[in-house]
Amino acid sequence: MTKLAILGGNKAVPEGLIKKWPPVDAEDEKLVLASLRSDNHAFGPNCEALVREFAEWNGNKYCLFTNSGTAALHMALAACGVGAGDHVLVTAYSWSASATCILHHNAIPVFVEIDWATMIMAPDKIEAAITPKTKAIVVVHLNGLMVNMEKVMAVAHKHNLKVVEDACQAHGARYAGRKAGTWGDAAAFSLNQNKMLCAGEGGFLVTDNEEIYKAAVQIWNFGENRTPAQSRDYHAYALGWMYRGNDLTAAFARAQLKRLNVHIDIARSNAQGLNRELAGLKGVVLPVEPPNHFHNWYNHTCRVDTQALGWTGNPSALRNAILDALRAEGVTAGVYQHWTLPAMTVFQAQNAYGGGCPWTCPLTNLNGVDYSPERFPITQRHVDTHFGIATQLRAPNGSEVVRAIAEAYQKVLANINNLEIKE
């Protein structure tokens, strides 16, 4: 193999080869400019159209357009009746919002170990994490791969638990032929810059339950029981926030939604192509698409196989050296999370609101709540060894980019003994 770029060699991925995400065309400009030139930049007609279009696309009865996926998660939990002192199960590995949304309504997160092969919540470990105070499960479909929802729903029905799907990365992902966001009691999607459906920021709450939808409206709109599209009395009937989206963002999202199926197909083709190119590469554990799953490949996440490489030191040190080399080759790879969720300060300190709340609130019982990081060894191993790429494998990039990225991976791993590893 040629000399590593980090040591002065040529890049495997030339400057300018990888095109930016998301692709923006005349349809985006048309809808956004029309919104800009309208007289309603708050909750306008594009917001109303967007919720109809996304609900139809995903197969839901009800949809609310929010200002973030995090807001949608909070709304979903509150609308499902989660409140002060309740316990909510959630994966030990995800973005922080998957767990802090539980705190937003004064409930207590209880973490569940991940499955090594899939990197998502291990459904066979859910039941053992249930406490007498457990009210709901937040199921995170991380990286665009769904959790086995048949197993999740079986446990939920057995113990009378609500299920909220964190589908913020899972637009179009499917399990057993059903899309993310159509299994649980409610679900949240994100429209953040990196998401498969991008509008800069924003999100959706979806549900098929009318009562959950009505409760979510109150959280979403100042505690009122009517949307801005209806005749409002501006009366707060319950505790509420202002979680609505705006017309300009909705216009951008509507344009991108028209191409979402194509974008998912391209991401799948590129991710599967990269897996084929890297098959058998020593030192790398490739991501998988298990049977009965339809992965949208939001992220292509690998792990360093330290044993195969004969490395007995700090696994994250080797991973970081590989990352530095890949970046020098022109691959913008990164680490999604450097911490397990239980190890994050907000959970270790147990002091979200001051005075130890919600952990010290009178309604709280901490029986079964243990944030000791050593309880999650698989999650920690994943954190220490993973790295990945996201938008480089999306439209408008194609097979040429896939081959260049694969060459970079192969080049770095073939020269592993030439890397400077800082422990």
C-alpha beads as a LAMMPS data file, in Angstrom:
LAMMPS data file: protein, C-alpha beads

423 atoms
422 bonds

1 atom types
1 bond types

-500.0 500.0 xlo xhi
-500.0 500.0 ylo yhi
-500.0 500.0 zlo zhi

Masses

1 110.0

Atoms # bond

1 1 1 0.000 0.000 0.000
2 1 1 1.101 3.598 -0.556
3 1 1 2.500 5.849 2.150
4 1 1 -0.026 7.089 4.711
5 1 1 -1.197 10.668 4.244
6 1 1 -0.557 11.344 7.936
7 1 1 3.091 10.552 7.206
8 1 1 3.266 12.688 4.061
9 1 1 1.697 10.429 1.443
10 1 1 -1.171 11.226 -0.938
11 1 1 -4.776 11.166 0.291
12 1 1 -6.919 8.186 -0.637
13 1 1 -9.940 10.519 -0.852
14 1 1 -9.050 13.587 -2.961
15 1 1 -10.251 17.059 -1.989
16 1 1 -13.681 17.818 -3.427
17 1 1 -14.632 14.201 -4.174
18 1 1 -17.195 13.956 -1.367
19 1 1 -20.180 16.233 -1.929
20 1 1 -22.008 17.900 0.954
21 1 1 -25.293 16.819 2.527
22 1 1 -28.128 17.457 1.893
23 1 1 -28.451 18.001 -1.853
24 1 1 -30.411 21.214 -2.443
25 1 1 -32.201 21.799 -5.736
26 1 1 -34.755 24.075 -7.371
27 1 1 -37.654 22.458 -5.482
28 1 1 -36.076 23.374 -2.128
29 1 1 -35.500 26.940 -3.300
30 1 1 -39.026 27.234 -4.677
31 1 1 -40.785 26.169 -1.479
32 1 1 -38.481 28.050 0.905
33 1 1 -38.633 31.281 -1.106
34 1 1 -42.429 31.032 -1.335
35 1 1 -42.565 30.698 2.450
36 1 1 -40.157 33.590 2.900
37 1 1 -42.322 35.802 0.697
38 1 1 -45.529 34.838 2.506
39 1 1 -47.049 36.667 5.444
40 1 1 -46.853 33.805 7.963
41 1 1 -43.432 32.750 9.164
42 1 1 -44.625 31.122 12.401
43 1 1 -46.976 28.108 12.277
44 1 1 -48.004 28.606 8.648
45 1 1 -49.496 26.567 5.801
46 1 1 -46.298 24.599 5.170
47 1 1 -46.470 23.315 8.758
48 1 1 -50.005 22.033 8.219
49 1 1 -49.090 20.443 4.891
50 1 1 -45.923 18.868 6.264
51 1 1 -47.643 16.947 9.079
52 1 1 -50.187 15.525 6.623
53 1 1 -47.474 14.503 4.179
54 1 1 -45.174 12.948 6.767
55 1 1 -48.015 11.078 8.491
56 1 1 -49.016 9.643 5.115
57 1 1 -45.406 8.779 4.230
58 1 1 -44.742 7.020 7.540
59 1 1 -48.194 5.500 8.045
60 1 1 -49.416 7.308 11.167
61 1 1 -52.823 8.748 12.072
62 1 1 -51.520 11.797 13.944
63 1 1 -48.443 13.972 13.603
64 1 1 -47.146 17.158 15.239
65 1 1 -44.327 19.257 13.767
66 1 1 -41.872 20.200 16.518
67 1 1 -38.778 22.381 16.804
68 1 1 -36.548 19.358 17.555
69 1 1 -36.518 15.619 17.982
70 1 1 -35.715 16.159 21.666
71 1 1 -38.909 18.167 22.095
72 1 1 -40.843 15.363 20.416
73 1 1 -39.340 12.809 22.820
74 1 1 -40.326 14.882 25.843
75 1 1 -43.835 15.345 24.445
76 1 1 -44.180 11.620 23.769
77 1 1 -43.245 10.602 27.307
78 1 1 -45.476 13.220 28.909
79 1 1 -48.373 12.339 26.610
80 1 1 -47.969 8.671 27.571
81 1 1 -48.518 9.608 31.205
82 1 1 -44.931 9.492 32.440
83 1 1 -44.473 11.821 35.390
84 1 1 -42.687 12.552 38.640
85 1 1 -41.024 9.521 40.200
86 1 1 -41.754 7.126 37.333
87 1 1 -38.925 4.964 35.983
88 1 1 -38.295 4.790 32.243
89 1 1 -36.016 2.217 30.617
90 1 1 -33.606 3.442 27.954
91 1 1 -30.474 2.170 26.220
92 1 1 -27.101 2.791 27.880
93 1 1 -25.719 4.082 24.581
94 1 1 -27.251 6.883 22.538
95 1 1 -27.306 10.643 22.209
96 1 1 -27.819 12.264 25.620
97 1 1 -31.343 13.461 24.703
98 1 1 -32.605 9.873 24.568
99 1 1 -32.249 9.817 28.363
100 1 1 -32.409 13.478 29.426
101 1 1 -35.882 13.721 27.851
102 1 1 -36.963 11.460 30.717
103 1 1 -35.690 13.989 33.246
104 1 1 -37.672 16.750 31.529
105 1 1 -40.850 15.390 33.091
106 1 1 -39.257 14.558 36.453
107 1 1 -38.964 10.831 35.767
108 1 1 -35.926 8.613 36.367
109 1 1 -33.914 6.884 33.613
110 1 1 -33.007 3.230 34.134
111 1 1 -30.401 2.003 31.663
112 1 1 -30.354 -1.203 29.638
113 1 1 -27.218 -2.784 28.164
114 1 1 -26.713 -2.853 24.387
115 1 1 -26.227 -5.800 22.065
116 1 1 -22.672 -5.918 20.695
117 1 1 -23.531 -7.001 17.152
118 1 1 -26.241 -4.394 16.513
119 1 1 -25.061 -1.581 18.863
120 1 1 -28.639 -0.999 20.045
121 1 1 -30.680 -1.930 23.130
122 1 1 -30.540 -5.665 23.816
123 1 1 -34.233 -6.663 23.906
124 1 1 -33.463 -9.797 25.933
125 1 1 -32.125 -7.607 28.769
126 1 1 -35.143 -5.308 29.034
127 1 1 -37.264 -7.390 31.375
128 1 1 -34.489 -7.744 33.972
129 1 1 -34.195 -3.929 34.146
130 1 1 -37.878 -3.388 35.017
131 1 1 -38.512 -2.000 38.500
132 1 1 -41.780 -1.649 40.460
133 1 1 -41.842 2.009 39.343
134 1 1 -41.248 1.403 35.610
135 1 1 -43.832 3.172 33.460
136 1 1 -42.361 3.169 29.944
137 1 1 -39.547 2.136 27.627
138 1 1 -37.700 4.504 25.283
139 1 1 -36.545 2.318 22.404
140 1 1 -33.744 3.993 20.428
141 1 1 -33.388 2.907 16.795
142 1 1 -29.772 4.072 16.665
143 1 1 -27.757 4.498 13.461
144 1 1 -30.885 3.793 11.414
145 1 1 -31.314 0.201 12.649
146 1 1 -34.475 -0.754 14.495
147 1 1 -34.586 -2.725 17.722
148 1 1 -36.468 -6.036 17.495
149 1 1 -39.892 -4.543 18.218
150 1 1 -41.713 -7.844 18.474
151 1 1 -39.663 -8.661 21.576
152 1 1 -40.011 -5.128 22.961
153 1 1 -43.777 -5.044 22.554
154 1 1 -44.155 -8.509 24.103
155 1 1 -42.362 -7.324 27.265
156 1 1 -44.295 -4.039 27.273
157 1 1 -47.669 -5.779 27.016
158 1 1 -46.710 -8.280 29.710
159 1 1 -45.843 -5.509 32.174
160 1 1 -48.340 -2.863 30.980
161 1 1 -45.631 -0.414 29.889
162 1 1 -45.848 2.390 27.359
163 1 1 -43.368 2.329 24.474
164 1 1 -41.847 5.458 22.955
165 1 1 -39.745 4.973 19.841
166 1 1 -36.767 7.287 19.491
167 1 1 -36.708 7.189 15.695
168 1 1 -34.676 10.388 15.334
169 1 1 -32.132 8.534 13.179
170 1 1 -34.501 5.956 11.731
171 1 1 -36.595 7.560 8.968
172 1 1 -37.741 4.736 6.723
173 1 1 -36.076 1.980 8.757
174 1 1 -38.217 -1.133 9.090
175 1 1 -38.520 -4.217 11.225
176 1 1 -40.684 -7.130 10.054
177 1 1 -41.950 -4.915 7.232
178 1 1 -43.218 -2.121 9.513
179 1 1 -41.650 1.302 9.660
180 1 1 -40.041 2.906 12.669
181 1 1 -42.636 4.992 14.467
182 1 1 -45.529 2.598 13.825
183 1 1 -44.920 0.077 16.616
184 1 1 -44.991 1.942 19.916
185 1 1 -47.524 4.206 21.597
186 1 1 -45.734 7.274 20.220
187 1 1 -42.523 8.088 18.393
188 1 1 -40.141 10.960 17.783
189 1 1 -38.241 11.896 14.629
190 1 1 -35.580 14.567 14.097
191 1 1 -35.002 16.914 11.147
192 1 1 -31.542 17.989 12.314
193 1 1 -28.801 18.823 9.798
194 1 1 -27.373 15.281 9.779
195 1 1 -30.648 13.385 9.607
196 1 1 -31.938 11.385 6.636
197 1 1 -34.734 13.938 6.372
198 1 1 -32.950 17.261 6.864
199 1 1 -34.479 20.677 7.469
200 1 1 -31.646 22.143 9.536
201 1 1 -33.542 21.564 12.777
202 1 1 -37.013 20.330 13.703
203 1 1 -38.835 17.102 14.407
204 1 1 -42.085 15.149 14.535
205 1 1 -44.178 13.421 17.154
206 1 1 -46.295 10.662 15.646
207 1 1 -48.922 8.391 17.181
208 1 1 -52.024 6.437 16.271
209 1 1 -53.637 7.116 19.640
210 1 1 -56.003 10.094 19.737
211 1 1 -55.700 10.610 23.507
212 1 1 -51.903 10.624 23.317
213 1 1 -52.104 13.088 20.432
214 1 1 -54.356 15.449 22.414
215 1 1 -52.071 15.283 25.446
216 1 1 -49.056 15.947 23.229
217 1 1 -50.741 19.050 21.794
218 1 1 -50.895 20.558 25.280
219 1 1 -47.183 19.976 25.884
220 1 1 -46.399 21.338 22.391
221 1 1 -48.521 24.490 22.555
222 1 1 -48.373 26.310 25.936
223 1 1 -50.731 23.882 27.680
224 1 1 -53.583 24.748 25.307
225 1 1 -55.832 22.051 23.893
226 1 1 -56.025 23.426 20.334
227 1 1 -53.426 23.844 17.620
228 1 1 -52.636 27.207 15.939
229 1 1 -54.590 25.944 12.931
230 1 1 -57.729 25.895 15.085
231 1 1 -59.680 28.551 16.910
232 1 1 -57.641 29.078 20.081
233 1 1 -58.859 30.397 23.429
234 1 1 -55.269 30.982 24.682
235 1 1 -56.083 29.206 27.934
236 1 1 -53.480 26.958 29.590
237 1 1 -55.220 23.762 30.674
238 1 1 -52.006 22.003 31.706
239 1 1 -48.291 22.548 31.979
240 1 1 -47.021 23.268 28.484
241 1 1 -44.022 24.357 26.475
242 1 1 -43.566 26.028 23.087
243 1 1 -42.298 23.190 20.940
244 1 1 -43.816 24.161 17.577
245 1 1 -41.898 24.331 14.314
246 1 1 -42.012 27.233 11.865
247 1 1 -43.082 27.678 8.262
248 1 1 -39.648 28.225 6.694
249 1 1 -38.277 25.027 8.220
250 1 1 -41.424 23.153 7.201
251 1 1 -41.049 24.335 3.613
252 1 1 -37.492 22.976 3.465
253 1 1 -38.635 19.697 5.044
254 1 1 -41.480 19.302 2.534
255 1 1 -39.086 19.631 -0.377
256 1 1 -36.631 17.140 1.138
257 1 1 -39.446 14.695 1.979
258 1 1 -40.241 14.368 -1.718
259 1 1 -36.778 12.850 -2.248
260 1 1 -36.465 10.915 1.005
261 1 1 -37.106 7.480 -0.508
262 1 1 -34.408 8.089 -3.127
263 1 1 -31.971 9.344 -0.491
264 1 1 -32.531 6.241 1.652
265 1 1 -31.991 3.963 -1.358
266 1 1 -28.693 5.708 -2.165
267 1 1 -27.475 5.487 1.446
268 1 1 -28.336 1.786 1.552
269 1 1 -26.574 1.075 -1.721
270 1 1 -23.440 2.943 -0.638
271 1 1 -23.288 1.419 2.852
272 1 1 -23.778 -2.091 1.500
273 1 1 -21.133 -1.392 -1.124
274 1 1 -18.664 -0.273 1.542
275 1 1 -19.350 -3.421 3.562
276 1 1 -18.564 -5.510 0.477
277 1 1 -15.348 -3.576 -0.165
278 1 1 -14.228 -4.026 3.456
279 1 1 -15.327 -7.643 3.919
280 1 1 -12.539 -9.618 5.572
281 1 1 -10.460 -6.534 6.457
282 1 1 -8.382 -7.514 9.481
283 1 1 -8.911 -5.358 12.541
284 1 1 -12.358 -3.963 11.729
285 1 1 -15.763 -5.194 12.913
286 1 1 -18.276 -4.125 10.267
287 1 1 -21.885 -3.041 11.002
288 1 1 -24.642 -5.522 10.218
289 1 1 -28.201 -5.594 8.906
290 1 1 -29.821 -8.564 10.711
291 1 1 -32.522 -10.668 9.063
292 1 1 -35.999 -9.111 9.079
293 1 1 -34.492 -5.593 9.302
294 1 1 -34.352 -2.747 6.773
295 1 1 -31.429 -0.484 7.787
296 1 1 -31.528 3.120 6.540
297 1 1 -27.752 3.433 7.205
298 1 1 -27.913 6.823 8.881
299 1 1 -24.465 5.972 10.240
300 1 1 -21.954 3.383 9.050
301 1 1 -20.288 2.495 12.345
302 1 1 -17.327 0.132 12.676
303 1 1 -15.437 -1.125 15.720
304 1 1 -11.710 -1.763 16.047
305 1 1 -10.950 -5.445 16.660
306 1 1 -8.095 -5.001 19.108
307 1 1 -7.580 -8.730 19.529
308 1 1 -7.154 -9.292 15.789
309 1 1 -4.583 -6.497 15.700
310 1 1 -2.709 -7.855 18.719
311 1 1 -3.309 -4.687 20.737
312 1 1 -3.424 -5.105 24.514
313 1 1 -3.279 -1.442 25.529
314 1 1 -6.035 1.151 25.881
315 1 1 -8.523 0.320 23.090
316 1 1 -9.554 3.937 22.604
317 1 1 -5.911 4.927 22.037
318 1 1 -5.648 2.561 19.080
319 1 1 -9.057 3.674 17.794
320 1 1 -8.028 7.336 18.018
321 1 1 -4.799 6.688 16.107
322 1 1 -6.777 4.973 13.342
323 1 1 -9.196 7.901 13.288
324 1 1 -6.395 10.438 12.922
325 1 1 -4.992 8.471 10.000
326 1 1 -8.383 8.135 8.306
327 1 1 -9.017 11.861 8.613
328 1 1 -5.630 12.570 7.060
329 1 1 -6.692 10.337 4.151
330 1 1 -9.764 12.551 3.601
331 1 1 -12.378 10.467 5.432
332 1 1 -14.296 12.619 7.921
333 1 1 -14.796 9.748 10.363
334 1 1 -15.645 10.415 13.980
335 1 1 -16.703 9.050 17.367
336 1 1 -20.429 9.405 17.988
337 1 1 -20.205 9.275 21.789
338 1 1 -17.106 9.169 24.000
339 1 1 -19.207 8.260 27.050
340 1 1 -21.801 5.713 27.997
341 1 1 -24.980 7.461 29.106
342 1 1 -24.784 6.227 32.735
343 1 1 -21.251 7.677 32.984
344 1 1 -22.345 11.185 31.962
345 1 1 -22.131 13.787 34.709
346 1 1 -25.844 14.557 34.881
347 1 1 -26.554 10.940 35.903
348 1 1 -23.492 10.441 38.081
349 1 1 -24.218 13.677 40.006
350 1 1 -27.980 13.007 40.131
351 1 1 -28.710 16.701 40.301
352 1 1 -30.590 17.745 37.177
353 1 1 -32.670 20.578 38.665
354 1 1 -30.696 21.417 41.780
355 1 1 -31.181 19.975 45.243
356 1 1 -30.760 16.482 43.805
357 1 1 -34.032 16.555 41.860
358 1 1 -35.638 14.525 40.421
359 1 1 -33.767 11.722 42.234
360 1 1 -34.501 13.195 45.673
361 1 1 -38.113 14.175 44.980
362 1 1 -40.648 12.742 47.464
363 1 1 -42.338 10.591 44.808
364 1 1 -39.068 8.972 43.758
365 1 1 -38.004 5.467 44.755
366 1 1 -34.475 4.595 43.586
367 1 1 -34.859 0.857 44.119
368 1 1 -33.419 -0.725 40.970
369 1 1 -31.620 2.444 39.831
370 1 1 -27.860 1.922 39.538
371 1 1 -25.663 4.058 37.268
372 1 1 -22.392 2.263 38.003
373 1 1 -20.586 2.280 34.627
374 1 1 -19.162 -1.195 35.228
375 1 1 -22.683 -2.596 34.922
376 1 1 -22.528 -1.904 31.183
377 1 1 -19.334 -3.561 29.904
378 1 1 -20.589 -4.135 26.363
379 1 1 -21.593 -0.493 26.047
380 1 1 -18.178 0.582 27.365
381 1 1 -16.393 -1.705 24.909
382 1 1 -18.400 -0.196 22.082
383 1 1 -17.635 3.360 23.226
384 1 1 -13.907 2.586 23.382
385 1 1 -13.652 0.979 19.947
386 1 1 -16.231 2.510 17.609
387 1 1 -15.822 5.036 14.818
388 1 1 -17.964 5.830 11.831
389 1 1 -19.087 7.978 8.959
390 1 1 -22.497 9.340 8.057
391 1 1 -23.241 11.868 5.348
392 1 1 -20.352 10.839 3.075
393 1 1 -22.336 7.762 2.063
394 1 1 -25.428 9.755 1.107
395 1 1 -26.629 11.481 -2.025
396 1 1 -25.230 12.825 -4.246
397 1 1 -22.229 10.567 -3.517
398 1 1 -21.956 7.204 -5.225
399 1 1 -19.700 4.254 -5.938
400 1 1 -16.611 6.376 -6.654
401 1 1 -16.754 7.779 -3.123
402 1 1 -17.384 4.316 -1.681
403 1 1 -14.279 2.929 -3.384
404 1 1 -12.127 5.859 -2.214
405 1 1 -13.302 5.514 1.403
406 1 1 -12.696 1.758 1.276
407 1 1 -9.167 2.389 -0.028
408 1 1 -8.528 4.724 2.908
409 1 1 -9.668 2.094 5.432
410 1 1 -7.570 -0.603 3.752
411 1 1 -4.534 1.669 3.552
412 1 1 -4.656 2.648 7.223
413 1 1 -5.214 -0.890 8.517
414 1 1 -2.411 -2.238 6.323
415 1 1 -0.049 0.320 7.881
416 1 1 -1.246 -0.065 11.463
417 1 1 2.317 -0.599 12.730
418 1 1 3.336 2.821 11.376
419 1 1 0.774 4.746 13.440
420 1 1 1.723 6.794 16.468
421 1 1 -0.479 5.556 19.302
422 1 1 -0.796 7.908 22.272
423 1 1 -1.956 6.126 25.421

Bonds

1 1 1 2
2 1 2 3
3 1 3 4
4 1 4 5
5 1 5 6
6 1 6 7
7 1 7 8
8 1 8 9
9 1 9 10
10 1 10 11
11 1 11 12
12 1 12 13
13 1 13 14
14 1 14 15
15 1 15 16
16 1 16 17
17 1 17 18
18 1 18 19
19 1 19 20
20 1 20 21
21 1 21 22
22 1 22 23
23 1 23 24
24 1 24 25
25 1 25 26
26 1 26 27
27 1 27 28
28 1 28 29
29 1 29 30
30 1 30 31
31 1 31 32
32 1 32 33
33 1 33 34
34 1 34 35
35 1 35 36
36 1 36 37
37 1 37 38
38 1 38 39
39 1 39 40
40 1 40 41
41 1 41 42
42 1 42 43
43 1 43 44
44 1 44 45
45 1 45 46
46 1 46 47
47 1 47 48
48 1 48 49
49 1 49 50
50 1 50 51
51 1 51 52
52 1 52 53
53 1 53 54
54 1 54 55
55 1 55 56
56 1 56 57
57 1 57 58
58 1 58 59
59 1 59 60
60 1 60 61
61 1 61 62
62 1 62 63
63 1 63 64
64 1 64 65
65 1 65 66
66 1 66 67
67 1 67 68
68 1 68 69
69 1 69 70
70 1 70 71
71 1 71 72
72 1 72 73
73 1 73 74
74 1 74 75
75 1 75 76
76 1 76 77
77 1 77 78
78 1 78 79
79 1 79 80
80 1 80 81
81 1 81 82
82 1 82 83
83 1 83 84
84 1 84 85
85 1 85 86
86 1 86 87
87 1 87 88
88 1 88 89
89 1 89 90
90 1 90 91
91 1 91 92
92 1 92 93
93 1 93 94
94 1 94 95
95 1 95 96
96 1 96 97
97 1 97 98
98 1 98 99
99 1 99 100
100 1 100 101
101 1 101 102
102 1 102 103
103 1 103 104
104 1 104 105
105 1 105 106
106 1 106 107
107 1 107 108
108 1 108 109
109 1 109 110
110 1 110 111
111 1 111 112
112 1 112 113
113 1 113 114
114 1 114 115
115 1 115 116
116 1 116 117
117 1 117 118
118 1 118 119
119 1 119 120
120 1 120 121
121 1 121 122
122 1 122 123
123 1 123 124
124 1 124 125
125 1 125 126
126 1 126 127
127 1 127 128
128 1 128 129
129 1 129 130
130 1 130 131
131 1 131 132
132 1 132 133
133 1 133 134
134 1 134 135
135 1 135 136
136 1 136 137
137 1 137 138
138 1 138 139
139 1 139 140
140 1 140 141
141 1 141 142
142 1 142 143
143 1 143 144
144 1 144 145
145 1 145 146
146 1 146 147
147 1 147 148
148 1 148 149
149 1 149 150
150 1 150 151
151 1 151 152
152 1 152 153
153 1 153 154
154 1 154 155
155 1 155 156
156 1 156 157
157 1 157 158
158 1 158 159
159 1 159 160
160 1 160 161
161 1 161 162
162 1 162 163
163 1 163 164
164 1 164 165
165 1 165 166
166 1 166 167
167 1 167 168
168 1 168 169
169 1 169 170
170 1 170 171
171 1 171 172
172 1 172 173
173 1 173 174
174 1 174 175
175 1 175 176
176 1 176 177
177 1 177 178
178 1 178 179
179 1 179 180
180 1 180 181
181 1 181 182
182 1 182 183
183 1 183 184
184 1 184 185
185 1 185 186
186 1 186 187
187 1 187 188
188 1 188 189
189 1 189 190
190 1 190 191
191 1 191 192
192 1 192 193
193 1 193 194
194 1 194 195
195 1 195 196
196 1 196 197
197 1 197 198
198 1 198 199
199 1 199 200
200 1 200 201
201 1 201 202
202 1 202 203
203 1 203 204
204 1 204 205
205 1 205 206
206 1 206 207
207 1 207 208
208 1 208 209
209 1 209 210
210 1 210 211
211 1 211 212
212 1 212 213
213 1 213 214
214 1 214 215
215 1 215 216
216 1 216 217
217 1 217 218
218 1 218 219
219 1 219 220
220 1 220 221
221 1 221 222
222 1 222 223
223 1 223 224
224 1 224 225
225 1 225 226
226 1 226 227
227 1 227 228
228 1 228 229
229 1 229 230
230 1 230 231
231 1 231 232
232 1 232 233
233 1 233 234
234 1 234 235
235 1 235 236
236 1 236 237
237 1 237 238
238 1 238 239
239 1 239 240
240 1 240 241
241 1 241 242
242 1 242 243
243 1 243 244
244 1 244 245
245 1 245 246
246 1 246 247
247 1 247 248
248 1 248 249
249 1 249 250
250 1 250 251
251 1 251 252
252 1 252 253
253 1 253 254
254 1 254 255
255 1 255 256
256 1 256 257
257 1 257 258
258 1 258 259
259 1 259 260
260 1 260 261
261 1 261 262
262 1 262 263
263 1 263 264
264 1 264 265
265 1 265 266
266 1 266 267
267 1 267 268
268 1 268 269
269 1 269 270
270 1 270 271
271 1 271 272
272 1 272 273
273 1 273 274
274 1 274 275
275 1 275 276
276 1 276 277
277 1 277 278
278 1 278 279
279 1 279 280
280 1 280 281
281 1 281 282
282 1 282 283
283 1 283 284
284 1 284 285
285 1 285 286
286 1 286 287
287 1 287 288
288 1 288 289
289 1 289 290
290 1 290 291
291 1 291 292
292 1 292 293
293 1 293 294
294 1 294 295
295 1 295 296
296 1 296 297
297 1 297 298
298 1 298 299
299 1 299 300
300 1 300 301
301 1 301 302
302 1 302 303
303 1 303 304
304 1 304 305
305 1 305 306
306 1 306 307
307 1 307 308
308 1 308 309
309 1 309 310
310 1 310 311
311 1 311 312
312 1 312 313
313 1 313 314
314 1 314 315
315 1 315 316
316 1 316 317
317 1 317 318
318 1 318 319
319 1 319 320
320 1 320 321
321 1 321 322
322 1 322 323
323 1 323 324
324 1 324 325
325 1 325 326
326 1 326 327
327 1 327 328
328 1 328 329
329 1 329 330
330 1 330 331
331 1 331 332
332 1 332 333
333 1 333 334
334 1 334 335
335 1 335 336
336 1 336 337
337 1 337 338
338 1 338 339
339 1 339 340
340 1 340 341
341 1 341 342
342 1 342 343
343 1 343 344
344 1 344 345
345 1 345 346
346 1 346 347
347 1 347 348
348 1 348 349
349 1 349 350
350 1 350 351
351 1 351 352
352 1 352 353
353 1 353 354
354 1 354 355
355 1 355 356
356 1 356 357
357 1 357 358
358 1 358 359
359 1 359 360
360 1 360 361
361 1 361 362
362 1 362 363
363 1 363 364
364 1 364 365
365 1 365 366
366 1 366 367
367 1 367 368
368 1 368 369
369 1 369 370
370 1 370 371
371 1 371 372
372 1 372 373
373 1 373 374
374 1 374 375
375 1 375 376
376 1 376 377
377 1 377 378
378 1 378 379
379 1 379 380
380 1 380 381
381 1 381 382
382 1 382 383
383 1 383 384
384 1 384 385
385 1 385 386
386 1 386 387
387 1 387 388
388 1 388 389
389 1 389 390
390 1 390 391
391 1 391 392
392 1 392 393
393 1 393 394
394 1 394 395
395 1 395 396
396 1 396 397
397 1 397 398
398 1 398 399
399 1 399 400
400 1 400 401
401 1 401 402
402 1 402 403
403 1 403 404
404 1 404 405
405 1 405 406
406 1 406 407
407 1 407 408
408 1 408 409
409 1 409 410
410 1 410 411
411 1 411 412
412 1 412 413
413 1 413 414
414 1 414 415
415 1 415 416
416 1 416 417
417 1 417 418
418 1 418 419
419 1 419 420
420 1 420 421
421 1 421 422
422 1 422 423
